[in-house]
Amino acid sequence: MNIVSNAKRQVILDTETTGMNQGAGAVYLGHRIIEIGCVEVINRRLTGRHYHEYINPQQIIDEEAIEVHGITNEFVANRPKFAEISQSFIDFIAGAEVVAHNATFDVSFMDHEFSLLQPQGPKTADICSVLDSLEIAKFLHPGQKNNLDALCKRYGIDNSRRELHGALLDAEILADVYLMMTGGQTKFNLSSEKAGEEDGGIIRLSPNRANLKVIRASADELTKHEERLDLVAKSGQCIWRG
């Protein structure tokens, strides 16, 4: 199933696995996917559509991993196997740009799971394109912590529900982080503490206020601004350019 549309469709994705080994090489240690969580974004707006499955990996989950995501062997024992949900998962991500944090990790597991299908399934790259939000974060914040918790703190995103890692919750949080990193706020709420200063969502300024000082951007700041717009344009529609 291929989705052809003029709209920019993205799927923000996260997975949980049987082990905590990081990097693409983790699949060679025999680890499998046990949870997939996805949320849909079209033209930089969350649509409310999501995809979520717990999966029976047909093997034991490492204790270290259980401590992180809380998914036990007993919990997934009666869940569907990947082969049983593979087509619905493929249908959800088909034709989209998949956004994942440390995408190499997630894609390596997805490719591994597809390779185990009978007959053998496609590569992720044959189904959708992939964008790594971790690489965007490293570009914007070089030399800083760029894990999901650090980015939530940096962008003022509430992740208080994240006591344990969970694929769907992390995908929802990553969607907010990604949209903030690549174009600004995901919610906009103006409020005034003084009665009479807000009328139908419009903030009215006093006519007796002093003239505002105009500070012009330097050449270096203009260059950096254009670099940021280039990044936004690459990730989606850039409303600041015609």
ROSE-4610 file (N, C-alpha, C; in Angstrom, 1 decimal, always signed):
// ROSE-4610
residu = [M/M/M/N/N/N/I/I/I/V/V/V/S/S/S/N/N/N/A/A/A/K/K/K/R/R/R/Q/Q/Q/V/V/V/I/I/I/L/L/L/D/D/D/T/T/T/E/E/E/T/T/T/T/T/T/G/G/G/M/M/M/N/N/N/Q/Q/Q/G/G/G/A/A/A/G/G/G/A/A/A/V/V/V/Y/Y/Y/L/L/L/G/G/G/H/H/H/R/R/R/I/I/I/I/I/I/E/E/E/I/I/I/G/G/G/C/C/C/V/V/V/E/E/E/V/V/V/I/I/I/N/N/N/R/R/R/R/R/R/L/L/L/T/T/T/G/G/G/R/R/R/H/H/H/Y/Y/Y/H/H/H/E/E/E/Y/Y/Y/I/I/I/N/N/N/P/P/P/Q/Q/Q/Q/Q/Q/I/I/I/I/I/I/D/D/D/E/E/E/E/E/E/A/A/A/I/I/I/E/E/E/V/V/V/H/H/H/G/G/G/I/I/I/T/T/T/N/N/N/E/E/E/F/F/F/V/V/V/A/A/A/N/N/N/R/R/R/P/P/P/K/K/K/F/F/F/A/A/A/E/E/E/I/I/I/S/S/S/Q/Q/Q/S/S/S/F/F/F/I/I/I/D/D/D/F/F/F/I/I/I/A/A/A/G/G/G/A/A/A/E/E/E/V/V/V/V/V/V/A/A/A/H/H/H/N/N/N/A/A/A/T/T/T/F/F/F/D/D/D/V/V/V/S/S/S/F/F/F/M/M/M/D/D/D/H/H/H/E/E/E/F/F/F/S/S/S/L/L/L/L/L/L/Q/Q/Q/P/P/P/Q/Q/Q/G/G/G/P/P/P/K/K/K/T/T/T/A/A/A/D/D/D/I/I/I/C/C/C/S/S/S/V/V/V/L/L/L/D/D/D/S/S/S/L/L/L/E/E/E/I/I/I/A/A/A/K/K/K/F/F/F/L/L/L/H/H/H/P/P/P/G/G/G/Q/Q/Q/K/K/K/N/N/N/N/N/N/L/L/L/D/D/D/A/A/A/L/L/L/C/C/C/K/K/K/R/R/R/Y/Y/Y/G/G/G/I/I/I/D/D/D/N/N/N/S/S/S/R/R/R/R/R/R/E/E/E/L/L/L/H/H/H/G/G/G/A/A/A/L/L/L/L/L/L/D/D/D/A/A/A/E/E/E/I/I/I/L/L/L/A/A/A/D/D/D/V/V/V/Y/Y/Y/L/L/L/M/M/M/M/M/M/T/T/T/G/G/G/G/G/G/Q/Q/Q/T/T/T/K/K/K/F/F/F/N/N/N/L/L/L/S/S/S/S/S/S/E/E/E/K/K/K/A/A/A/G/G/G/E/E/E/E/E/E/D/D/D/G/G/G/G/G/G/I/I/I/I/I/I/R/R/R/L/L/L/S/S/S/P/P/P/N/N/N/R/R/R/A/A/A/N/N/N/L/L/L/K/K/K/V/V/V/I/I/I/R/R/R/A/A/A/S/S/S/A/A/A/D/D/D/E/E/E/L/L/L/T/T/T/K/K/K/H/H/H/E/E/E/E/E/E/R/R/R/L/L/L/D/D/D/L/L/L/V/V/V/A/A/A/K/K/K/S/S/S/G/G/G/Q/Q/Q/C/C/C/I/I/I/W/W/W/R/R/R/G/G/G]
num = [1/1/1/2/2/2/3/3/3/4/4/4/5/5/5/6/6/6/7/7/7/8/8/8/9/9/9/10/10/10/11/11/11/12/12/12/13/13/13/14/14/14/15/15/15/16/16/16/17/17/17/18/18/18/19/19/19/20/20/20/21/21/21/22/22/22/23/23/23/24/24/24/25/25/25/26/26/26/27/27/27/28/28/28/29/29/29/30/30/30/31/31/31/32/32/32/33/33/33/34/34/34/35/35/35/36/36/36/37/37/37/38/38/38/39/39/39/40/40/40/41/41/41/42/42/42/43/43/43/44/44/44/45/45/45/46/46/46/47/47/47/48/48/48/49/49/49/50/50/50/51/51/51/52/52/52/53/53/53/54/54/54/55/55/55/56/56/56/57/57/57/58/58/58/59/59/59/60/60/60/61/61/61/62/62/62/63/63/63/64/64/64/65/65/65/66/66/66/67/67/67/68/68/68/69/69/69/70/70/70/71/71/71/72/72/72/73/73/73/74/74/74/75/75/75/76/76/76/77/77/77/78/78/78/79/79/79/80/80/80/81/81/81/82/82/82/83/83/83/84/84/84/85/85/85/86/86/86/87/87/87/88/88/88/89/89/89/90/90/90/91/91/91/92/92/92/93/93/93/94/94/94/95/95/95/96/96/96/97/97/97/98/98/98/99/99/99/100/100/100/101/101/101/102/102/102/103/103/103/104/104/104/105/105/105/106/106/106/107/107/107/108/108/108/109/109/109/110/110/110/111/111/111/112/112/112/113/113/113/114/114/114/115/115/115/116/116/116/117/117/117/118/118/118/119/119/119/120/120/120/121/121/121/122/122/122/123/123/123/124/124/124/125/125/125/126/126/126/127/127/127/128/128/128/129/129/129/130/130/130/131/131/131/132/132/132/133/133/133/134/134/134/135/135/135/136/136/136/137/137/137/138/138/138/139/139/139/140/140/140/141/141/141/142/142/142/143/143/143/144/144/144/145/145/145/146/146/146/147/147/147/148/148/148/149/149/149/150/150/150/151/151/151/152/152/152/153/153/153/154/154/154/155/155/155/156/156/156/157/157/157/158/158/158/159/159/159/160/160/160/161/161/161/162/162/162/163/163/163/164/164/164/165/165/165/166/166/166/167/167/167/168/168/168/169/169/169/170/170/170/171/171/171/172/172/172/173/173/173/174/174/174/175/175/175/176/176/176/177/177/177/178/178/178/179/179/179/180/180/180/181/181/181/182/182/182/183/183/183/184/184/184/185/185/185/186/186/186/187/187/187/188/188/188/189/189/189/190/190/190/191/191/191/192/192/192/193/193/193/194/194/194/195/195/195/196/196/196/197/197/197/198/198/198/199/199/199/200/200/200/201/201/201/202/202/202/203/203/203/204/204/204/205/205/205/206/206/206/207/207/207/208/208/208/209/209/209/210/210/210/211/211/211/212/212/212/213/213/213/214/214/214/215/215/215/216/216/216/217/217/217/218/218/218/219/219/219/220/220/220/221/221/221/222/222/222/223/223/223/224/224/224/225/225/225/226/226/226/227/227/227/228/228/228/229/229/229/230/230/230/231/231/231/232/232/232/233/233/233/234/234/234/235/235/235/236/236/236/237/237/237/238/238/238/239/239/239/240/240/240/241/241/241/242/242/242]
x = [+0.8/+0.0/+0.9/+0.7/+1.5/+0.5/+0.9/+0.1/+0.6/-0.2/+0.3/-0.6/+0.0/-0.7/+0.2/-0.5/+0.3/+0.6/-0.1/+0.2/+1.5/+2.2/+3.4/+3.0/+3.1/+2.7/+3.9/+4.0/+5.1/+4.5/+5.3/+4.9/+6.1/+5.7/+6.7/+6.7/+7.9/+7.9/+8.9/+8.6/+9.5/+9.2/+10.3/+10.1/+10.8/+10.3/+10.9/+11.4/+12.5/+13.0/+13.3/+13.8/+14.0/+15.4/+16.2/+17.5/+17.8/+18.8/+19.1/+20.4/+20.9/+22.1/+21.7/+22.5/+22.2/+22.9/+22.4/+23.0/+22.5/+22.8/+22.3/+22.8/+23.9/+24.4/+23.6/+22.7/+21.9/+21.2/+20.7/+19.9/+20.8/+22.1/+22.9/+23.1/+22.7/+22.7/+21.4/+20.5/+19.3/+18.1/+18.2/+17.1/+16.0/+14.8/+13.6/+12.7/+11.9/+10.9/+9.8/+9.4/+8.3/+7.2/+7.5/+6.4/+6.7/+5.7/+5.8/+4.8/+5.2/+4.3/+4.5/+3.4/+3.5/+2.4/+2.7/+1.7/+1.8/+0.7/+0.7/+0.7/+1.5/+1.6/+1.4/+0.5/+0.3/+0.4/+1.3/+1.5/+1.8/+2.6/+3.1/+2.0/+0.9/-0.2/-0.5/-0.6/-0.9/-2.4/-2.6/-4.0/-4.8/-4.2/-4.9/-4.8/-4.4/-4.3/-3.0/-3.0/-1.8/-1.8/-0.7/-0.5/+0.2/-0.3/+0.3/+0.1/+1.2/+1.1/+2.2/+1.8/+2.7/+2.9/+4.1/+4.4/+5.1/+4.7/+5.4/+6.7/+7.9/+9.1/+9.6/+8.9/+9.2/+10.6/+11.0/+12.2/+12.1/+13.1/+13.1/+13.6/+12.9/+13.3/+14.3/+15.4/+16.5/+15.9/+16.4/+15.9/+16.3/+17.4/+17.8/+16.8/+16.3/+15.3/+14.0/+13.6/+12.3/+12.4/+13.5/+13.6/+13.4/+13.7/+13.6/+12.2/+11.6/+10.3/+9.1/+9.4/+8.4/+7.6/+8.0/+7.3/+7.9/+7.0/+7.5/+7.2/+7.9/+7.6/+6.2/+5.6/+4.2/+3.3/+3.6/+2.7/+2.6/+3.7/+3.7/+3.4/+3.3/+3.2/+2.0/+0.9/-0.3/-0.5/+0.5/+0.4/+0.7/+0.3/+0.5/+2.0/+2.4/+3.8/+4.0/+5.2/+5.4/+4.8/+4.9/+4.3/+2.8/+2.2/+0.7/+0.3/+1.2/+0.9/+1.6/+2.5/+3.4/+2.7/+1.6/+1.0/+0.3/-0.3/-1.0/+0.0/+1.2/+2.3/+2.8/+3.1/+3.5/+2.5/+1.3/+0.2/+0.3/+0.5/+0.5/+1.7/+2.9/+4.1/+4.3/+3.6/+3.8/+3.7/+4.7/+4.7/+4.9/+5.1/+5.3/+6.8/+7.1/+8.5/+8.5/+9.2/+9.2/+10.3/+9.9/+10.8/+11.1/+12.3/+12.7/+13.9/+14.1/+15.2/+16.3/+17.4/+18.4/+17.8/+17.4/+16.7/+17.4/+18.7/+19.5/+19.1/+18.9/+18.5/+17.2/+16.2/+14.8/+14.7/+15.4/+15.3/+16.0/+17.1/+17.8/+16.9/+16.2/+15.3/+14.1/+13.6/+12.5/+12.9/+14.1/+14.6/+14.8/+15.3/+15.5/+14.2/+13.2/+11.9/+11.3/+11.4/+10.9/+11.6/+12.9/+13.7/+13.3/+12.7/+12.3/+10.9/+10.2/+8.9/+9.0/+8.0/+7.9/+6.7/+6.9/+8.2/+8.8/+10.1/+10.9/+10.2/+10.1/+9.5/+10.4/+9.9/+10.7/+11.7/+12.6/+13.4/+12.6/+12.9/+12.2/+12.3/+13.5/+13.7/+12.8/+12.3/+11.4/+10.0/+9.7/+8.3/+8.1/+9.2/+9.1/+10.4/+10.5/+11.7/+11.9/+13.1/+13.4/+14.2/+13.8/+14.5/+14.9/+16.2/+16.6/+16.6/+15.7/+15.6/+16.8/+17.5/+18.7/+19.8/+19.9/+20.8/+20.4/+19.1/+18.7/+19.1/+18.8/+19.2/+20.7/+21.5/+22.9/+23.4/+22.7/+23.0/+22.7/+21.5/+21.0/+21.7/+22.1/+22.6/+23.9/+25.0/+26.2/+26.9/+27.4/+28.1/+27.2/+25.9/+24.9/+24.3/+23.6/+22.8/+21.6/+21.4/+20.3/+19.3/+19.3/+18.3/+16.9/+15.9/+14.5/+14.3/+14.7/+14.5/+15.2/+16.4/+17.1/+16.4/+15.9/+15.2/+13.9/+13.2/+12.0/+12.2/+13.3/+13.6/+14.0/+14.8/+15.3/+14.1/+13.1/+12.0/+10.7/+10.9/+9.7/+8.6/+8.8/+7.8/+7.6/+6.4/+6.0/+6.2/+7.1/+7.3/+7.1/+6.3/+6.2/+5.5/+4.8/+4.2/+5.2/+6.4/+7.4/+8.2/+7.5/+8.2/+9.0/+8.4/+9.0/+9.0/+10.0/+9.9/+8.8/+8.1/+7.0/+6.9/+6.8/+6.9/+5.9/+4.6/+3.6/+3.8/+4.0/+4.2/+5.4/+6.5/+7.7/+7.5/+6.7/+6.4/+5.6/+4.7/+3.9/+4.8/+5.7/+6.6/+7.6/+8.1/+9.0/+8.3/+7.1/+6.3/+6.4/+6.1/+6.2/+7.6/+8.6/+10.0/+10.4/+10.1/+10.4/+9.8/+8.5/+7.8/+8.4/+8.8/+9.4/+10.8/+11.6/+12.9/+12.9/+11.9/+11.9/+11.0/+10.4/+9.5/+8.8/+9.0/+8.3/+7.3/+6.4/+5.6/+4.5/+4.1/+3.0/+1.7/+1.7/+0.5/+0.7/-0.3/-0.1/-1.2/-1.0/-2.0/-1.6/-2.3/-2.1/-3.0/-2.5/-3.4/-2.9/-3.8/-3.4/-3.8/-3.0/-3.4/-4.3/-4.3/-5.1/-6.4/-7.5/-8.8/-8.7/-9.4/-9.5/-8.4/-7.3/-6.2/-6.3/-7.3/-7.5/-8.9/-9.1/-10.4/-10.5/-11.1/-11.3/-9.9/-8.9/-7.6/-6.7/-7.1/-6.2/-5.6/-4.4/-3.7/-3.6/-4.2/-4.1/-3.1/-2.2/-1.1/-1.6/-1.0/-1.4/-0.9/-1.8/-1.4/-0.3/-0.1/+0.9/+2.3/+2.4/+3.7/+4.8/+6.0/+7.2/+7.4/+8.1/+8.4/+9.4/+9.1/+10.0/+11.3/+12.4/+13.7/+13.8/+14.2/+14.4/+15.9/+16.1/+17.5/+17.6/+18.5/+18.6/+19.5/+19.2/+20.0/+21.4/+22.4/+23.7/+23.8/+24.9/+25.0/+25.2/+25.9/+26.1/+24.7/+23.9/+22.6/+21.7/+21.8/+21.0/+21.4/+22.7/+23.2/+22.6/+22.7/+22.3/+20.7/+20.0/+18.6/+18.3/+19.0/+18.7/+19.1/+20.1/+20.5/+19.3/+18.7/+17.6/+16.4/+16.1/+15.0/+15.3/+16.5/+16.9/+16.5/+16.8/+16.5/+15.0/+14.2/+12.8/+12.2/+12.7/+12.2/+12.5/+13.6/+13.9/+13.0/+12.5/+11.7/+10.2/+9.9/+8.4/+8.3/+7.0/+6.7/+7.3/+8.0/+8.5/+7.6/+6.8/+5.9/+6.5/+7.8/+8.5/+9.1/+9.0/+9.5/+8.3/+8.3/+7.2/+7.1]
y = [-1.2/+0.0/+1.2/+2.1/+3.3/+4.5/+5.5/+6.6/+7.8/+8.2/+9.3/+10.5/+11.6/+12.8/+14.0/+15.2/+16.4/+16.9/+16.3/+16.7/+16.0/+16.7/+16.1/+15.2/+13.9/+13.0/+12.4/+12.5/+11.9/+11.0/+10.0/+9.1/+9.2/+9.6/+9.7/+8.3/+7.7/+6.3/+6.0/+5.0/+4.5/+3.0/+2.3/+0.9/+0.6/-0.5/-1.1/-2.5/-3.0/-4.3/-5.1/-6.4/-7.3/-7.1/-6.2/-5.9/-4.4/-4.0/-2.6/-2.2/-3.2/-2.9/-1.8/-0.7/+0.3/+0.1/+0.7/+0.7/-0.4/-0.3/-1.2/-2.6/-2.8/-4.1/-4.9/-4.3/-5.0/-6.2/-6.1/-7.2/-8.4/-8.3/-9.4/-10.2/-9.6/-10.3/-11.0/-11.0/-11.8/-11.1/-9.8/-9.1/-8.8/-8.7/-8.5/-7.3/-6.9/-5.8/-6.4/-5.6/-6.1/-5.0/-3.8/-2.8/-1.8/-1.4/-0.3/+0.7/+2.0/+3.1/+4.2/+4.6/+5.6/+6.6/+7.9/+8.9/+9.6/+10.0/+10.6/+12.1/+12.7/+14.1/+14.5/+15.3/+15.8/+17.3/+17.8/+19.2/+19.8/+19.1/+19.6/+19.7/+18.9/+18.9/+17.5/+17.2/+15.9/+15.6/+14.5/+14.2/+13.4/+12.8/+12.0/+10.5/+10.2/+8.8/+8.2/+7.0/+6.4/+4.9/+4.3/+2.8/+2.3/+1.3/+0.8/-0.7/-1.4/-2.9/-3.4/-4.3/-5.1/-6.4/-6.9/-8.1/-9.1/-10.4/-11.5/-11.8/-11.6/-11.7/-13.2/-14.1/-15.5/-15.8/-15.0/-15.2/-14.4/-14.6/-14.0/-12.5/-11.7/-10.3/-10.1/-9.4/-9.1/-8.4/-8.8/-8.1/-6.6/-6.2/-4.8/-4.0/-4.7/-4.0/-3.8/-4.9/-4.8/-3.6/-3.4/-2.3/-0.9/-0.9/+0.4/+0.6/-0.4/-0.2/-0.9/-1.8/-2.4/-3.5/-3.9/-4.9/-6.3/-7.1/-8.4/-9.5/-10.7/-11.8/-12.3/-12.2/-12.6/-11.7/-10.4/-9.4/-9.7/-10.1/-10.2/-11.7/-12.6/-14.0/-14.3/-13.6/-13.8/-12.8/-11.9/-10.9/-11.5/-10.8/-11.3/-11.3/-12.2/-12.2/-11.2/-10.8/-9.7/-10.1/-11.3/-11.7/-11.4/-11.5/-11.3/-9.9/-8.9/-7.5/-6.8/-7.5/-6.8/-6.0/-6.6/-5.9/-4.6/-4.7/-3.4/-2.4/-2.8/-1.9/-1.3/-2.1/-1.6/-0.6/-1.0/-0.1/+1.3/+1.3/+2.6/+3.5/+2.9/+3.7/+3.9/+3.2/+3.2/+4.6/+5.0/+6.3/+7.5/+7.3/+8.4/+8.7/+9.8/+10.0/+9.7/+8.6/+8.1/+8.9/+9.5/+10.2/+9.4/+9.1/+8.4/+9.0/+8.8/+9.4/+8.3/+8.5/+7.5/+6.4/+6.9/+6.1/+4.8/+4.8/+3.6/+2.4/+2.7/+1.6/+1.0/+1.9/+1.4/+0.7/+1.3/+0.8/-0.5/-0.7/-2.0/-3.1/-2.8/-3.8/-4.1/-3.0/-3.2/-4.1/-3.7/-4.5/-6.0/-6.2/-7.6/-8.3/-7.7/-8.3/-8.6/-7.7/-7.9/-9.1/-9.2/-10.3/-11.7/-11.7/-13.0/-13.5/-12.6/-12.9/-14.0/-14.8/-15.9/-15.6/-15.2/-14.9/-13.7/-13.5/-12.4/-11.1/-10.2/-8.9/-7.8/-6.6/-5.6/-4.9/-4.1/-3.3/-2.0/-1.4/-0.2/+0.8/+1.0/+2.0/+1.8/+0.6/+0.3/+0.7/+1.0/+1.3/+2.8/+3.4/+4.8/+5.5/+6.8/+7.5/+7.6/+7.9/+8.0/+9.2/+9.9/+11.1/+10.9/+11.1/+10.9/+12.2/+12.3/+13.5/+13.8/+12.7/+12.9/+13.6/+13.4/+14.1/+15.6/+15.9/+17.3/+17.9/+17.2/+17.8/+18.0/+17.1/+17.3/+18.5/+18.8/+19.9/+21.2/+21.2/+22.4/+22.7/+21.6/+21.7/+20.9/+21.3/+20.5/+20.5/+19.4/+19.2/+19.2/+19.1/+19.0/+17.7/+17.4/+16.1/+16.3/+15.3/+15.4/+14.1/+13.5/+12.4/+13.1/+12.2/+12.8/+13.6/+13.1/+13.8/+15.2/+15.3/+16.5/+17.5/+17.0/+17.9/+18.4/+17.5/+18.0/+19.1/+19.0/+20.1/+21.4/+21.2/+22.3/+23.1/+22.3/+23.0/+23.2/+22.9/+23.1/+22.2/+20.9/+20.0/+19.1/+18.9/+18.1/+16.6/+16.0/+14.5/+13.8/+14.4/+13.9/+12.5/+12.2/+10.8/+9.8/+10.2/+9.2/+8.6/+7.9/+7.2/+6.0/+5.3/+4.2/+4.5/+4.0/+4.1/+3.3/+3.9/+3.2/+3.7/+2.9/+3.3/+4.3/+4.1/+5.1/+6.4/+6.4/+7.6/+8.4/+7.6/+8.3/+8.8/+8.2/+8.7/+10.0/+10.1/+11.3/+12.4/+12.1/+13.2/+13.6/+12.6/+13.0/+13.8/+13.6/+14.5/+15.9/+16.2/+17.6/+18.1/+17.3/+17.7/+18.1/+17.2/+17.3/+18.6/+18.8/+20.0/+21.3/+21.3/+22.4/+22.7/+21.6/+21.8/+22.3/+22.0/+22.3/+23.4/+24.1/+25.2/+25.9/+25.7/+26.5/+25.7/+26.4/+25.8/+24.9/+23.9/+23.0/+23.5/+24.3/+24.8/+26.3/+27.1/+28.6/+29.1/+29.6/+30.0/+31.3/+32.4/+33.7/+33.9/+34.4/+34.8/+36.0/+36.7/+37.9/+37.8/+38.3/+38.3/+39.5/+40.5/+41.7/+41.7/+42.0/+42.1/+43.2/+43.0/+44.0/+44.1/+43.3/+43.3/+42.3/+41.4/+40.3/+40.4/+40.4/+40.5/+39.5/+38.4/+37.4/+36.9/+36.7/+36.2/+37.3/+38.6/+39.6/+40.4/+40.5/+41.2/+42.7/+43.6/+45.0/+45.7/+46.5/+47.2/+48.6/+49.2/+50.6/+51.5/+52.5/+53.5/+54.5/+54.5/+55.4/+54.7/+53.5/+52.8/+53.5/+53.3/+53.9/+53.2/+53.9/+53.3/+52.2/+51.1/+50.0/+50.2/+49.7/+49.8/+48.8/+49.1/+48.2/+47.7/+46.4/+45.9/+45.1/+45.5/+44.8/+43.6/+42.5/+41.3/+41.6/+41.0/+41.1/+40.1/+40.3/+39.4/+38.0/+37.7/+36.4/+35.8/+36.6/+36.1/+35.8/+36.6/+36.4/+35.1/+34.8/+33.6/+32.4/+32.5/+31.4/+31.2/+32.3/+32.2/+31.5/+31.8/+31.1/+29.6/+29.3/+27.8/+27.1/+27.8/+27.2/+27.0/+28.0/+27.9/+26.7/+26.5/+25.4/+24.1/+24.0/+22.8/+22.6/+23.7/+23.6/+23.1/+23.7/+23.4/+21.9/+21.4/+20.0/+19.1/+19.5/+18.7/+18.8/+19.9/+20.1/+21.5/+21.9/+23.2/+24.3/+25.3/+26.4/+27.6/+28.0/+29.1/+30.4/+30.5/+31.8/+32.1/+31.2/+31.5/+31.4/+32.2/+32.2/+30.9]
z = [+0.0/+0.0/+0.0/-1.0/-1.1/-0.9/-0.1/+0.1/-0.8/-1.7/-2.6/-2.3/-1.9/-1.4/-1.6/-1.8/-1.9/-0.5/+0.5/+1.9/+2.4/+3.3/+3.9/+5.1/+4.9/+5.9/+6.6/+7.9/+8.7/+9.8/+10.1/+11.2/+12.2/+13.4/+14.5/+15.2/+15.3/+15.6/+16.8/+17.6/+18.6/+18.8/+19.2/+19.5/+20.9/+21.5/+22.6/+22.2/+22.8/+22.4/+23.6/+23.4/+24.4/+25.1/+24.6/+25.3/+25.2/+26.0/+26.1/+25.3/+24.6/+23.8/+22.7/+22.6/+21.7/+20.4/+19.4/+18.1/+17.2/+15.9/+14.9/+15.2/+15.9/+16.1/+17.1/+17.8/+18.8/+18.3/+17.0/+16.4/+16.3/+16.1/+16.0/+17.3/+18.4/+19.7/+19.9/+18.9/+19.0/+19.6/+19.8/+20.4/+19.3/+19.8/+19.0/+19.5/+18.6/+19.0/+19.8/+20.9/+21.7/+21.8/+21.3/+21.3/+20.1/+19.4/+18.4/+18.7/+18.7/+18.9/+17.8/+17.2/+16.1/+16.2/+15.9/+15.8/+14.5/+13.9/+12.5/+12.6/+11.7/+11.6/+10.1/+9.8/+8.4/+8.4/+7.5/+7.4/+8.8/+9.6/+10.9/+11.9/+11.7/+12.7/+13.1/+14.4/+14.8/+14.5/+13.8/+13.3/+14.3/+15.4/+16.3/+16.0/+14.7/+14.4/+14.9/+15.4/+15.9/+15.6/+15.8/+15.6/+16.9/+17.5/+18.7/+18.9/+19.1/+19.3/+20.3/+21.2/+21.9/+21.2/+21.2/+20.3/+21.2/+20.9/+21.5/+20.7/+21.4/+20.7/+20.5/+21.2/+21.1/+21.7/+22.7/+23.4/+24.7/+25.6/+26.9/+26.8/+27.6/+27.7/+28.8/+28.5/+29.5/+30.7/+31.9/+33.1/+33.1/+32.5/+32.4/+31.6/+30.5/+29.7/+30.4/+31.2/+31.9/+32.9/+33.5/+34.5/+33.8/+32.5/+31.8/+31.3/+30.6/+29.9/+30.7/+31.6/+32.4/+31.7/+30.5/+29.8/+30.1/+30.7/+31.2/+30.2/+30.4/+29.6/+29.7/+30.9/+31.1/+30.3/+30.3/+29.6/+28.1/+27.5/+26.0/+25.6/+26.6/+26.2/+25.3/+25.4/+24.6/+23.6/+23.3/+22.3/+20.9/+19.9/+18.5/+18.2/+17.4/+16.9/+15.8/+15.5/+14.5/+13.2/+12.8/+11.5/+11.4/+12.6/+12.6/+12.5/+12.8/+12.8/+11.7/+11.0/+10.0/+9.0/+8.4/+7.3/+7.7/+8.9/+9.4/+9.7/+10.2/+10.5/+9.2/+8.2/+6.9/+6.3/+6.4/+5.9/+6.5/+7.8/+8.5/+8.2/+7.9/+7.6/+6.1/+5.3/+3.9/+3.3/+2.6/+1.9/+2.7/+4.0/+4.9/+5.1/+5.7/+6.3/+7.7/+8.1/+9.5/+10.2/+11.3/+12.2/+13.5/+13.8/+15.0/+15.6/+16.9/+17.6/+17.7/+17.1/+16.9/+15.9/+14.8/+13.8/+13.4/+13.4/+13.0/+13.8/+15.1/+16.1/+15.7/+15.5/+15.2/+13.9/+12.9/+11.5/+11.4/+12.1/+12.1/+12.7/+13.7/+14.2/+13.3/+12.7/+11.7/+10.6/+10.0/+8.9/+9.3/+10.5/+11.0/+11.1/+11.6/+11.8/+10.4/+9.4/+8.1/+7.4/+7.7/+7.1/+7.6/+8.8/+9.3/+8.8/+8.1/+7.6/+6.5/+6.4/+5.3/+4.4/+3.2/+2.5/+3.1/+2.8/+3.4/+3.0/+4.0/+3.8/+3.2/+3.0/+2.4/+3.4/+2.9/+3.7/+4.1/+5.2/+5.6/+4.6/+3.9/+2.9/+1.7/+1.5/+0.4/+0.7/+2.0/+2.5/+2.7/+3.2/+3.6/+3.6/+3.8/+4.0/+5.5/+5.9/+7.4/+7.7/+8.8/+9.2/+10.7/+11.0/+12.4/+13.2/+14.1/+14.9/+15.8/+16.2/+17.0/+16.2/+14.9/+14.1/+14.0/+13.9/+13.9/+15.2/+16.4/+17.7/+17.8/+17.3/+17.4/+16.6/+15.4/+14.6/+15.3/+16.0/+16.6/+17.9/+18.6/+20.0/+20.1/+19.3/+19.4/+20.7/+21.1/+22.4/+23.6/+23.4/+24.5/+24.6/+25.7/+25.8/+24.9/+24.1/+23.1/+23.2/+24.4/+24.5/+24.7/+24.7/+24.8/+26.0/+27.2/+28.4/+28.4/+27.9/+27.8/+26.9/+25.8/+24.8/+25.4/+26.1/+26.7/+27.7/+28.5/+29.4/+28.6/+27.6/+26.8/+26.1/+25.7/+24.9/+25.8/+27.1/+28.0/+27.7/+27.4/+27.1/+28.3/+28.7/+29.9/+29.6/+30.3/+30.1/+31.5/+32.4/+33.7/+33.7/+32.6/+32.6/+32.2/+31.9/+31.4/+32.5/+33.4/+34.5/+34.0/+33.0/+32.3/+30.8/+30.1/+28.6/+28.1/+27.1/+26.4/+25.0/+24.0/+22.6/+22.2/+22.6/+22.1/+22.9/+24.2/+24.9/+24.4/+24.2/+23.7/+22.3/+21.4/+20.1/+20.2/+21.2/+21.3/+21.8/+22.8/+23.3/+22.2/+21.4/+20.3/+19.3/+19.0/+18.1/+18.5/+19.8/+20.3/+20.2/+20.6/+20.5/+19.1/+18.1/+16.7/+16.2/+16.4/+15.9/+16.5/+17.8/+18.4/+17.8/+17.6/+17.0/+15.6/+14.8/+13.4/+13.0/+14.0/+13.5/+14.5/+15.8/+16.8/+17.6/+18.4/+19.3/+18.7/+19.4/+19.0/+19.6/+20.6/+21.2/+21.4/+21.4/+21.5/+22.4/+23.6/+24.5/+25.1/+24.7/+25.3/+26.5/+27.6/+28.7/+29.4/+30.1/+30.7/+32.2/+33.1/+34.5/+34.9/+34.0/+34.4/+33.6/+34.3/+33.6/+32.6/+31.4/+30.4/+29.5/+29.7/+28.8/+27.7/+27.8/+26.8/+26.3/+25.0/+24.5/+23.3/+23.5/+22.3/+21.9/+22.8/+22.4/+21.9/+21.9/+21.5/+22.7/+22.8/+23.8/+23.4/+24.2/+23.8/+24.7/+24.0/+24.6/+24.9/+26.0/+26.3/+25.2/+24.9/+23.9/+24.4/+25.7/+26.3/+26.5/+25.9/+26.0/+25.3/+25.7/+25.0/+23.7/+22.8/+21.5/+21.7/+21.0/+21.1/+20.3/+20.9/+20.3/+19.3/+18.1/+17.0/+16.9/+17.1/+17.0/+15.7/+14.9/+13.6/+13.7/+13.0/+13.0/+12.3/+12.9/+12.3/+11.1/+10.3/+9.1/+9.5/+10.6/+11.1/+11.6/+12.2/+12.7/+11.5/+10.5/+9.3/+8.6/+8.6/+8.0/+8.8/+10.1/+10.9/+10.8/+10.6/+10.4/+9.2/+8.1/+6.8/+7.0/+7.7/+7.9/+8.7/+9.6/+10.4/+9.5/+8.6/+7.7/+6.7/+6.3/+5.4/+6.0/+7.4/+8.1/+8.2/+8.5/+8.5/+7.2/+6.1/+4.8/+4.4/+4.9/+4.6/+5.4/+6.6/+7.4/+7.2/+6.5/+6.2/+5.5/+5.4/+4.8/+5.6/+5.0/+5.7/+5.5/+6.4/+6.2/+6.2/+6.6/+6.7/+5.3/+4.4/+3.0/+2.1/+1.0/+0.1/-0.7]
